[in-house]
Structures are given as C-alpha cells and as structure tokens.
Amino acid sequence: MPATEIPDYYEFLEISPQATQETIHRVYRFLAARYHPDHSATGNLEKFTQLTQAYRVLSDPAQRAEYNARRSMRQVTFQNPLSTTVDFMDQVEGDLNRRLAVLAILYYRRRMYPDSPEVELAEIEQRMGFPRDYLEFTTWYLGKKKYITRADNAEFTLTVDGVDFIESQRAAVPLLARLLTSGTGAADADTPCRISDSASPENSAAWEYSVEVPPAAMTAQL
C-alpha cells in the first residue's frame, strides 16, 4: 500500500475515489461481515478496525472532503513491493508469478479508476519492486493472450478478457486471490509462493499453480 501520512481508505475498500455514499455503505457492510472478529473463518480485528475508521471518515461528507484534500497532496511511494514475498526470479516460477502480479495491478487500477485504468510501466516496476528489463516477456505474453493492451507511451490497460480471466480464476488460484485482497500490496510474508514444475511458459492454455498454504498445499489449474 502507498506509504503516506494518511492511509488510503479508497484502496483499502477497493472502491473509486468517486464512489457514491450508497456504494461506500454497501462495501462497508460486506467487508464488516467478513472481517468482524466474531466471524470464525475470516474475522480480522486489525482489518475490522481499519474498516471502521475508513467508513467513519468516508461516510461523513465534511470529513471525506477534508480527507480527499489531504490525500491529493500526498507523495506516493510504495512500501513492501511484491518482490519481498513473491519469487519473480526463477526461470519458470518467476515469470508465471510476474504475470499474475501484472494482471492484479492492472485489475486493481481498473476497479479503482474505471475512467483512467492505464498504468505506466514505471508504476508497475515500483509496485512489483522488479526492474522493467525483466518484464518485457511478461507483458508481451499477456498482450498476445489479449489480457492487456500497451499504448505507445508504455501505459498498460487490462482488457475485458483479462478481467474475465481474473474473476473466473480468483478463487482457484490462492496467490492471485491474495494479491487482489491485499490491494496488490505484498503477499503475506508467512505464505511462500511457488509454481508447479509442470507448468511452462509455452502452455498458453493453462498455468498450474501450487501455492504452499499452511497446513497443506493447494493446487489449481487455470
């Protein structure tokens, strides 16, 4: 998540800064049910506290206006890039992980800013904590799959096919779900990620992921 003087409530709620009060209320109720400490499966006191604070500010027009003004003045940097917890260097595993990370970043931007979903290569590089020289094959492949488009100014955009891929595979691929849930921040440090050796970059029909999630490994076919 961007390191700023104030938290990014819009990023936390996964909503656009232009979201209506009705949308804010609906998302709050949905996430409150998920993160409430009494929920045995998904309860999370820290996230529930953050959610409550975000809703308190964004649901009040005066506080929201003040918050928006402060937020617009912030200097954005990126803390805990994805490379701190996701392996991007292995010849096979690394590239497959890079594909997921790029898709997650672009999906998040399209959800947050539907009117301006483009993401510059420099921002992708910063969020991933990974040099752009290693992203050429990744972006070429995703472009050939028609999951992303690239403009002449090196801005990338997620396509409808890319959205469909992410939304259909999110539940099946733990790493993808984790990237999206964390707002494309770093995946949990205690959840190592690796890709099954049976996958290959040439297999455009499916990527096989085996993400080690304690206490047992989970495998999904794309």
C-alpha positions in Angstrom: 0.0 0.0 0.0 1.3 3.5 -0.7 3.2 4.9 2.2 1.7 8.2 3.1 0.9 10.3 6.1 -2.7 9.1 5.9 -4.0 5.6 5.0 -5.6 5.2 1.6 -9.2 4.3 2.5 -10.3 4.0 -1.1 -7.6 1.5 -1.7 -8.5 -0.4 1.4 -12.2 -0.6 0.4 -11.3 -1.3 -3.3 -13.6 1.5 -4.5 -13.1 4.5 -6.7 -12.5 7.9 -5.1 -15.6 9.0 -6.9 -17.8 6.3 -5.3 -21.2 7.3 -4.1 -22.3 7.1 -0.5 -24.5 4.2 -1.3 -21.5 2.3 -2.7 -19.4 3.1 0.3 -22.2 1.9 2.7 -22.7 -1.3 0.7 -19.0 -2.2 0.6 -18.7 -1.4 4.3 -21.5 -3.8 5.2 -20.0 -6.5 3.0 -16.5 -6.2 4.5 -17.7 -5.7 8.0 -19.4 -9.1 7.8 -16.2 -10.6 6.6 -13.7 -9.0 9.0 -15.8 -8.9 12.2 -13.9 -10.6 14.9 -16.8 -12.9 15.7 -16.5 -14.5 12.3 -14.5 -17.6 12.9 -13.3 -18.1 9.3 -12.4 -14.6 8.1 -12.5 -12.4 11.2 -9.6 -10.0 11.5 -9.6 -7.4 14.2 -6.9 -5.2 12.6 -8.7 -5.0 9.3 -12.1 -4.5 11.0 -10.6 -1.6 12.9 -9.2 -0.1 9.7 -12.6 -0.6 8.0 -14.5 1.1 10.8 -12.1 4.1 10.6 -12.4 4.3 6.8 -16.2 4.2 6.9 -16.3 6.8 9.7 -14.4 9.2 7.5 -15.8 8.5 4.1 -19.4 8.3 5.2 -19.3 11.9 6.5 -19.3 14.4 3.7 -17.3 17.0 5.6 -14.7 14.5 6.8 -14.5 13.0 3.4 -13.9 16.4 1.7 -11.1 17.1 4.2 -9.6 13.7 3.7 -9.7 14.0 -0.1 -7.9 17.3 0.1 -5.1 15.8 2.3 -5.0 12.6 0.1 -4.5 14.7 -3.1 -1.4 16.3 -1.5 0.4 13.2 -0.6 3.6 12.0 -2.2 3.1 8.4 -3.2 5.8 5.9 -2.7 5.5 2.1 -2.5 6.3 0.2 0.6 6.9 -3.6 0.8 6.9 -4.3 -3.0 5.6 -7.6 -4.2 9.2 -8.9 -4.7 9.7 -9.0 -1.0 7.4 -12.1 -0.7 6.8 -13.3 -4.2 9.5 -15.1 -6.2 10.0 -13.3 -9.6 13.5 -14.6 -10.4 13.1 -18.3 -11.1 13.1 -19.0 -14.8 9.7 -20.7 -14.8 8.1 -19.9 -11.5 9.2 -16.3 -11.5 7.7 -15.5 -14.9 4.4 -17.1 -14.0 4.3 -15.1 -10.8 5.1 -11.9 -12.7 2.1 -12.5 -15.0 -0.2 -12.8 -12.0 1.3 -9.6 -10.4 0.9 -7.5 -13.5 -2.7 -8.7 -14.0 -3.5 -8.0 -10.4 -2.1 -4.4 -10.6 -4.0 -3.6 -13.7 -7.2 -5.2 -12.4 -7.0 -3.1 -9.2 -6.5 0.1 -11.2 -9.4 -0.6 -13.5 -11.7 -1.3 -10.5 -10.5 1.8 -8.7 -10.4 4.2 -11.6 -12.6 2.9 -14.4 -12.3 6.3 -16.3 -8.5 6.1 -16.3 -7.4 2.5 -15.9 -4.0 2.9 -17.6 -0.9 2.1 -15.5 2.6 3.3 -16.5 5.4 0.8 -16.7 7.3 2.8 -14.1 4.5 2.3 -11.6 4.3 -1.5 -12.3 8.0 -1.6 -11.8 7.7 0.2 -8.4 4.8 -1.9 -7.2 6.5 -5.1 -8.0 9.9 -4.0 -6.9 11.3 -5.5 -10.0 13.3 -4.0 -12.9 11.4 -3.4 -16.2 14.1 -5.2 -18.2 12.6 -8.5 -16.8 9.0 -7.6 -17.6 9.3 -7.5 -21.4 8.5 -11.2 -21.9 5.7 -11.0 -19.3 3.9 -8.0 -20.9 4.5 -9.5 -24.4 2.9 -12.8 -23.4 -0.1 -11.1 -21.7 -0.6 -8.9 -24.7 -0.6 -11.9 -27.1 -3.1 -13.6 -24.8 -5.2 -10.4 -25.2 -5.3 -9.9 -21.5 -3.7 -6.5 -21.6 -3.0 -3.7 -24.2 0.0 -1.4 -24.4 -0.1 2.1 -25.7 2.8 3.9 -27.5 3.6 5.8 -24.2 4.2 2.5 -22.4 0.9 2.6 -20.5 -0.8 -0.7 -19.9 -4.6 -1.4 -19.6 -6.4 -4.6 -18.6 -8.8 -5.8 -21.3 -12.2 -7.5 -20.9 -10.6 -10.9 -21.5 -8.1 -10.0 -18.7 -11.0 -9.1 -16.3 -12.8 -12.3 -17.2 -9.6 -14.4 -16.6 -9.0 -12.8 -13.2 -12.6 -13.0 -12.0 -13.0 -16.6 -13.1 -9.7 -17.8 -11.6 -9.5 -15.7 -8.4 -11.0 -18.4 -6.2 -8.9 -21.1 -7.8 -5.5 -19.5 -7.5 -4.6 -18.6 -4.0 -1.7 -16.3 -5.0 -4.0 -14.3 -7.3 -6.6 -14.0 -4.6 -4.0 -12.9 -2.1 -2.6 -10.2 -4.4 -6.1 -8.8 -5.0 -7.2 -9.0 -1.4 -4.1 -7.1 -0.3 -4.7 -4.3 -2.8 -1.7 -5.6 -4.8 0.5 -4.9 -1.8 2.9 -7.6 -0.7 1.5 -11.1 -0.1 1.6 -12.4 3.4 5.2 -12.9 4.5 4.5 -16.3 6.0 2.9 -17.7 2.8 5.7 -18.8 0.5 4.7 -19.0 -3.2 6.0 -21.3 -5.8 4.7 -22.5 -9.2 4.4 -26.2 -10.1 7.2 -27.5 -12.2 4.7 -29.0 -14.6 3.8 -25.5 -15.9 5.6 -23.9 -18.8 5.5 -20.5 -20.5 4.7 -22.2 -23.8 1.5 -23.7 -22.3 -0.9 -20.9 -23.1 -4.0 -23.0 -22.2 -3.2 -23.4 -18.6 -0.9 -22.3 -15.8 -0.7 -24.7 -12.9 -0.1 -23.2 -9.5 0.9 -24.9 -6.3 0.9 -22.3 -3.6 2.1 -23.6 -0.2 -0.5 -22.5 2.3 -0.1 -24.0 5.7 -1.0 -26.6 6.7 -1.4 -28.1 3.2 -0.5 -27.2 -0.4 -3.3 -26.0 -2.7 -3.2 -26.6 -6.5 -5.4 -25.1 -9.1 -5.5 -25.4 -12.9 -6.0 -22.3 -15.0 
